[in-house]
Amino acid sequence: MHQVVNVELADRSYPVLVGAGVRSELAAVLPDDVRRVAIITQANVPWDADPGRDHIRLEIPDGEAAKSLSVVENVCRQMAVAGITRADAVVAIGGGVVTDVAGFVAAVYHRGIRFVSVSTTLLGQVDASVGGKTGVNLPEGKNLVGAFWQPTAVLCDTETLSTLPPREMQCGLGEVAKYHFLGGDGLDTVALDDRVAACVQIKADVVAADEREGGHRAILNYGHTLAHAIETAGGYDLRHGEAVAIGLAYAAAVAHNLGRIGDARVAEHHRVLAAYDLPSTLPKGLSDNELLALFARDKKAIDGVTFVLDSVRGMETVVGVDSDILRASFSAIR
Ligand code: NAD
């Protein structure tokens, strides 16, 4: 049994299949006229999927370092040597790193070929594999080169999460916690498959409303302003999802101090973080001044410090948040 979430785009829609074992649907979701497939994966990913036609299998390195133009070149060259053409397809099998690289390869190889993603991490399933953002890093910064390239289909096989290291699972739960406040009330009380499908549905709805990140899609960055500051400061043993969790607690405090939400909504943030065993306090050693300086450097801070903030009307992007409020709100996460 699996669930299907359709991502409705301006010119077409594509299905995201969610459930244990859905990787076995790979051959069926590939368009009939796809003759050959380039599977892109990592040695660390202990899962495979059968595309049901002639294919090559390429491994990329592990970690953020794999998101580089040199890895993209290497993969494209191997595909060229193997004779992969525009009639063929790229299939990613792995987490967010694999889907970001493979999606970008699909976007640029022969000016764009079809792409299917088999997502094997919780973060990949609820976030990276849906929405069409692909890309790699430069030494100057993360995700600086990329393209919007929507997949033909996405397979979120929840069975593959059984081998995911606990810390990687935690990382995905940071993003899952975010979805609680984007309309996913009670997500912590449902089974894993239903939870993943509900998160995908929320992301699909946001993407459908704003395919190319004109504005509304920014609400997916809830909790991310502080998370990015912590990550940029560096040197802290926190994964992205854990930093997002602290960012959610902080965003709740900022919204509360601005009179946008009440005590009960703040308490709900802390309840959800605790339910997933996620952190809600800053690591030691990060000063208020350092964090405020990093907020100002955030790439969204064009006209002043920008935060996605909760309110009784829902999530809103707020430009130019007062620095006294930001400073006062740190005490809630210390
Ligand atoms: P990851 O892809 O690095 O995977 C984490 C580790 O788990 C890797 O070592 C991987 O090989 C291994 N792994 C993958 N599946 C496994 C499985 N089933 N069992 C055991 N091990 C497995 O990390 P991630 O958290 O999935 O992705 C992070 C990346 O996603 C970041 O680069 C981030 O920028 C990107 N991202 C992209 C988007 C987007 O919209 N494009 C959104 C969010 C995040």
Boltz pocket constraint, residues with backbone or C-beta under 6 A from the ligand:
constraints:
  - pocket:
      binder: B
      contacts: [[A, 42], [A, 44], [A, 45], [A, 46], [A, 47], [A, 62], [A, 63], [A, 64], [A, 67], [A, 94], [A, 95], [A, 96], [A, 97], [A, 98], [A, 100], [A, 120], [A, 121], [A, 122], [A, 123], [A, 124], [A, 127], [A, 128], [A, 129], [A, 130], [A, 131], [A, 132], [A, 133], [A, 134], [A, 143], [A, 160], [A, 161], [A, 162], [A, 163], [A, 164], [A, 165], [A, 168], [A, 171]]
      max_distance: 6.0
